[in-house]
Amino acid sequence: MCSIQPVTRNTKIRLARKLWPTAANNIVRGGATETLEGNWKPKRLVVLEFEGVQRAKDWWNSQEYRELKKMRQRTAHAKMIVVEGT
């Protein structure tokens, strides 16, 4: 799960086209959010489903994602976690 805030609209478009892996299912990518409890107000939320935590970590550390990750880190503010499902 990733809360991401692109610095500019152009950044948002470039990131959306390049970052998300083909090895995962896009569960949520963007869309309106509504805070039901607490003060969390993400600008943009992305939820990806991988076959498991290790697969998500493999993607995160992959050569394929390395350069794109650097670009994202320069052009957007993000918070990202991995959650083990059942």
ChimeraX attribute file (.defattr): number of C-alpha atoms within 10 A of each C-alpha:
attribute: neighborCount
match mode: 1-to-1
recipient: residues
	/A:1	16
	/A:2	17
	/A:3	17
	/A:4	19
	/A:5	19
	/A:6	20
	/A:7	13
	/A:8	10
	/A:9	10
	/A:10	11
	/A:11	15
	/A:12	17
	/A:13	11
	/A:14	13
	/A:15	18
	/A:16	12
	/A:17	8
	/A:18	11
	/A:19	15
	/A:20	17
	/A:21	15
	/A:22	9
	/A:23	13
	/A:24	16
	/A:25	13
	/A:26	14
	/A:27	10
	/A:28	14
	/A:29	15
	/A:30	13
	/A:31	9
	/A:32	9
	/A:33	11
	/A:34	8
	/A:35	9
	/A:36	8
	/A:37	6
	/A:38	6
	/A:39	7
	/A:40	9
	/A:41	12
	/A:42	16
	/A:43	13
	/A:44	18
	/A:45	20
	/A:46	16
	/A:47	18
	/A:48	17
	/A:49	18
	/A:50	20
	/A:51	11
	/A:52	15
	/A:53	14
	/A:54	12
	/A:55	14
	/A:56	19
	/A:57	12
	/A:58	12
	/A:59	19
	/A:60	14
	/A:61	12
	/A:62	12
	/A:63	11
	/A:64	12
	/A:65	17
	/A:66	13
	/A:67	12
	/A:68	15
	/A:69	17
	/A:70	10
	/A:71	15
	/A:72	22
	/A:73	12
	/A:74	11
	/A:75	17
	/A:76	15
	/A:77	12
	/A:78	15
	/A:79	11
	/A:80	11
	/A:81	8
	/A:82	16
	/A:83	10
	/A:84	8
	/A:85	9
	/A:86	4
